Structure formats: C-alpha cells, structure tokens
Amino acid sequence: MGKDNKEKKERVLTDAEKKRLEKFEILSNEMTQQNYTRKDLTIDLNEANKNMVLLLIPLTVISFVLYFVLNPIPKLHISEMFITMGAYLISILVHEALHGLSWGIASKKKFKDIEFGYAASTMNPYCTCSTPLTKGNYIFGAVMPLVILGIIPIIVGIAGGYFWVMLFGIIGSASACGDIMVIKNIASYAPSAKDVVYMDHPTEGGSVVFERV
C-alpha cells in the first residue's frame, strides 16, 4: 500500500502557547454557542518560508532593473553591507512590533491582548492578538510591516538612488511573505454573513473567521 503525502509533524507548543490555545478554544466555544460558525484561514509557515525565496527572486530582478534604469551604478562599500545586515536583524523585531502596535490600537484591551513569541520549529518569531478584530483592522495590522519595512524602502531606494535602502526593502518585503499569504486568504474569503470578526489563530499562522447570520 502506497504512502500518502508526508504527514505534518505537530509542533511542540510552549507553555504560553498551550495557555493561549486553551483560552482561544474557550472563546471559540462561547462564540459557537452564540450561533457563530468558525472558518480557519491558517497558513503553513514552512510553505511561507519557501514562498519567501520564490518572491525574493522576481522582486529583486524588478527592483534592480528599475534602479539601474533610473540611477547610475552605485559605489558599494563593505561597511554599508554590514550596516544593512544589522538593520535587517533589528527589523525582524520591528516587524513583529508593527503587528503588535497596529492590532493593539484596535483591540479591546489594547496592548494587553498582544503577545510575542518564537516558533523554533519554523524559525519564525511571531506576534498574535487574542481579541476579535474587524476585517479592516486585522488586514491593517497584517500589512504594516510589508509597507513600512518593504515597499517604502524599495520606493525610496529606487527614487533616491540609495542602493542599500532598496536592498533592505527587498529583503523586508520577502520577509513579509507569510503576511501576504494571510492577507490573500482573508481577501479571497467571502463571508456568508454581515456579523463577522477575525481572530489570530493562537498557535498557527493566519486567522480564524467567526460569522453569524
């Protein structure tokens, strides 16, 4: 008998994640009792990491072409490369902080609803919000790192002739690949009701939709 596709190994949860999952399931049950239906729009974090590489290639090509059409060949310095690498490492934390700041402003208990962590199995730091949000607020929080750390630096770098700023933006955009997948799932999902809220899944990448007719 042939084997099925490779089974996903369940990620070992931290104590904080277990507690968060328990609270989420309690809230999920409460909403179900209030006649909400649940739809998971989660993503595979390993797939997001693979897609990051796939996104990096065309984004780099397009950005480089635009840069060299509009700007002369830059004089590159090794010190600038190390500064860019250091800035990117810092931006990993800033990326999650932007999620937390954006969602915290919109959440019920503000920043008390925001938690940060690190999934060692997929090497992904994360930020999660434990309270329901509107579609607009959820997408706003999800897209902020892409805009601030990716799109804006690319535009500024190309328009101003700042090669390393552009390169920083390319890497920042690729790093937001998981966020892009989450936003795509939400944008392509058509709720069947007007009463709809979106929540971060407590242990997986992506969101959970609760809707009630």
C-alpha positions, 0 to 999 in steps of 0.5 A, a space after each residue: 500500500 502506497 504512502 500518502 503525502 508526508 504527514 505534518 509533524 505537530 509542533 511542540 507548543 510552549 507553555 504560553 502557547 498551550 495557555 493561549 490555545 486553551 483560552 482561544 478554544 474557550 472563546 471559540 466555544 462561547 462564540 459557537 454557542 452564540 450561533 457563530 460558525 468558525 472558518 480557519 484561514 491558517 497558513 503553513 509557515 514552512 510553505 511561507 518560508 519557501 514562498 519567501 525565496 520564490 518572491 525574493 527572486 522576481 522582486 529583486 530582478 524588478 527592483 534592480 532593473 528599475 534602479 539601474 534604469 533610473 540611477 547610475 551604478 552605485 559605489 558599494 562599500 563593505 561597511 554599508 553591507 554590514 550596516 544593512 545586515 544589522 538593520 535587517 536583524 533589528 527589523 525582524 523585531 520591528 516587524 513583529 512590533 508593527 503587528 503588535 502596535 497596529 492590532 493593539 490600537 484596535 483591540 479591546 484591551 489594547 496592548 494587553 491582548 498582544 503577545 510575542 513569541 518564537 516558533 523554533 520549529 519554523 524559525 519564525 518569531 511571531 506576534 498574535 492578538 487574542 481579541 476579535 478584530 474587524 476585517 479592516 483592522 486585522 488586514 491593517 495590522 497584517 500589512 504594516 510591516 510589508 509597507 513600512 519595512 518593504 515597499 517604502 524602502 524599495 520606493 525610496 531606494 529606487 527614487 533616491 538612488 540609495 542602493 542599500 535602502 532598496 536592498 533592505 526593502 527587498 529583503 523586508 518585503 520577502 520577509 513579509 511573505 507569510 503576511 501576504 499569504 494571510 492577507 490573500 486568504 482573508 481577501 479571497 474569503 467571502 463571508 456568508 454573513 454581515 456579523 463577522 470578526 477575525 481572530 489570530 489563530 493562537 498557535 498557527 499562522 493566519 486567522 480564524 473567521 467567526 460569522 453569524 447570520 
